[in-house]
Amino acid sequence: GDSSVALQAQEETIEMKDVFSVKLKRRRFAGQKKGGTLLGITIFECLNKEENKLTDCAVHLHNLSEDHCQSWFRHLKEILNGFQNRPKSLKVFVNPSSHKREAAHVYYEKVAPLFKLADIKTDVTVTEYEGHALSVLKECELQAFDGVVCVGGDGSVSEVAHGLLLRAQIDAGKDTDYVSKPVRAPVPLGVIPAGTTNILAHTLCGIKHAVTATLHIIMGHIQAVDVCTFSTPSKLLRFGFSAMFGFGARTLALAEKHRWMPSSQRKDFAFIKTLADLKPEECELSFLPLQIPQEDSHEKDRKKKERIKKGSKDQWQKIQGHFLNVSIMAIPCLCSMAPRGLAPNTRLNNGSMALIVVQNTSRTEFIKHLKRYTSVENQFNFPFVETYTVQEVKVQPRLKSGPDAKENMCLSAASAEGHYPWNIDGDLMKEASEVHVRVHPQLIDLYGVNTDDLEGSQATCNCI
């Protein structure tokens, strides 16, 4: 600095594992793209803020020597290139129709500049129709990329994750109609939230924040995550992370019929309308428990045992009855409306699923149950809610019994046409037959969770 100004030396330590880019700093005139007066180097650091938020920070080191700065620049770049899992090339999918059609803005204004700063090459596909990303993933040369990124909502992410895993089965020569032991996805998946609820992004990062999700990708923070297969007796439907049958699925089906409405209004309308017309689904649930659940009371335990029929020697169990909602989730499913998660007792990679069964009850009691999701109270502490930790689940819809023949005929026709809706990761699917759900441990790597044991150089930079 200027020798005429008294400056107090203040030492700051930067760990190289927190640095994601280094650039030569030059002063350029307007319109000048190359050259310029050398000022020093700039180090770009990833900082942890409160509430799981990450942000980028620039540290300027001033020096006018070209040789000195070039030496530091090369040395720091060598260190950064030595970190594992940090991507150099990414395939990016942007869904321009997500939420308020803001995905393209989120990517080009917030995400792309950080990728460019980190010297990550990108190949961007702006999807034009449902299934576009899936068709691209089936054909593209995945070995040219270190990872795949999806900018969109839960439905978009589900499609890309399904495409990645389906491509892995095709490359491995597996039969994609029936996948009992799927192979892992070849590259990690990054999720940039640009939808309405963004459950997967929120679960991975603990927050809905595009910059945080981007920095997790740049820093190579990778977490192995469990994935479910959803199948009928004859075919694989898709890979996914969570599903709802009953209220959660019928709400989504009604919302999809009103696509002409704005996103938030559409979902609010569908929620209220489905709640007003609340009806249980009659079905049979077969499941393979991972462990014996701990019951809250002897009475609840007795009632559950009366309803569970023992299966074969592999300990399959069955429940048949009228259920308002059935949730099957391999991840906690955090979102702003459910800060503890829709399935708070499961984890990202513990090799199990949470089966949450809501029996038929009054609308008032069901609303009390739903309201608990928005608080820190236990949403399962109701006599009509049962939870299990399972490895596999089979859901077989049944026709409603009773004297109303006309209703049964309608239901039979709906079943024949495949009109039983399923909400799989925010995506609507309709199936008439039994749906078999299996969990497959750590089937895909996702960017997002900092495990605090990242491999690489522990070199630090001490600067004045």
Disulfide bonds with the S-S distance in Angstrom:
none
